[in-house]
Amino acid sequence: MSTAWTSRYAQRTRGIQSSAIRELLKFTQRPEVISFAGGLPASEVFPADRFREACCKVLAEESHVALQYGATEGYEPLREMIARHIARYGIRAKSENVLITSGSQQALDLIGKLFLNPGDRVLVEAPTYLGALQAFNVYGADYLSVPSDDDGLRSDLLEAPLRAGPKFMYVLPNFQNPGGTTLSESRRHDLVSLADKYGIPIVEDDPYGQLRYEGEHLTPLVVLDRENLRRDQGYSIGNVLYLSTFSKTLAPGLRLGWIVAPPEVISKLVQLKQGADLHTSTFVQMVAHEVARDNFLDEHVKLIRRVYRELRDVMLDALTQFFPAEVTWTKPKGGLFLWVTLPAGANAQKLFEAAVRENVAFVPGDCFYAPNGHADLGRRQMRLNFSSPQPEQIKEGVRRLSIAVKQQLESLQPLATVL
Ligand SMILES: Cc1ncc(COP(=O)(O)O)c(C=O)c1O
């Protein structure tokens, strides 16, 4: 390898490692492996025909716009559509509050770039989305981790870390990745009022909110935000930046997400995005707009919900059937993941190696914890994805995984007796 380059890497790249999931995905591409490791939507539900028609229409009627450079803020009709769409969840935004990003992953990167100096602290859930840690790590973030349980982030443990003055909190209220948990309505109120009390803004990341399989939609933090409520400008958005994406409702290959923010934050983000990629693909934005219009997206989301709800139920049933009683797991009301906790003494990394021999894969839990973020627990946890395998594969994969789990737990028994 050329040292001319490798000796010149910037300091901020020190300690940055390739994502554990990316490494695992390489392995899971072997056809004999049943993978619960990725976070992939089911490719069967991609509306390919609708995309084909939309591409043809956009190219036939507006190729001069679609193939040209566009505005950094995004394609105006798409921004307007997003503003209309989120209004039904109570988020009062105008199109100028919406910045189109190249996936919500780019939104996380831009937020890191805009707000984080080396050593700044970000308050995160433990566990949290690995991709956010990767995005913030590059800007030298430190972390304050707050544990979560079945009702999401423990708002009763928030006060001390908030007093420590994080730059912002990063929260996933709906069907969290990796935990599958949802922040309860009362905790949403507590969290927003504590944030208000300590003057700490919130980044609300909501890629899965629409993928609810049971129960009622809960109020987004951005709607509860006091600063919003104080504002009387005909649109909301105060102390909360709200992120979402088309990755889980249309297709992740589009790389289309968005940030909803106050106009002054949008203009700063726009400057940073110009340096990153000038703008998100005009063609892709126009195609997505064409696909989503006339209520297609709403109808399509109903289909996705039906398909994923069934897959979730198959996985929950298989876990009940095959897994030993000492193992527990979350029962997500939506999203793509559930989160398994093994008994004390178990080791999910070692389990992963054994699972590989059984041709089944998952993501070990510790990589979802920020440094110093209660990863002890993470060492005996694992994330299982239920959206991409077929129902029979889910049953068979859980059966295979249960063999590896039982073997490991049996090997722990003598130790437990001695202790
Ligand atoms: C919580 C969360 N945020 C952001 C993303 C990034 O999504 P995308 O960049 O595809 O919009 C993901 C992807 O899985 C996610 O789970």
The ligand as an ORCA input file, in Angstrom:
! r2SCAN-3c Opt
* xyz 0 1
  C     -32.223      5.053     12.029
  C     -31.712      5.236     10.641
  N     -31.371      6.456     10.224
  C     -30.910      6.659      8.990
  C     -30.771      5.607      8.107
  C     -30.211      5.904      6.742
  O     -31.193      5.733      5.778
  P     -31.050      6.266      4.295
  O     -29.737      6.939      4.150
  O     -31.173      5.063      3.419
  O     -32.170      7.229      4.103
  C     -31.122      4.315      8.499
  C     -30.943      3.187      7.580
  O     -31.152      2.052      7.884
  C     -31.608      4.127      9.808
  O     -31.947      2.919     10.260
*
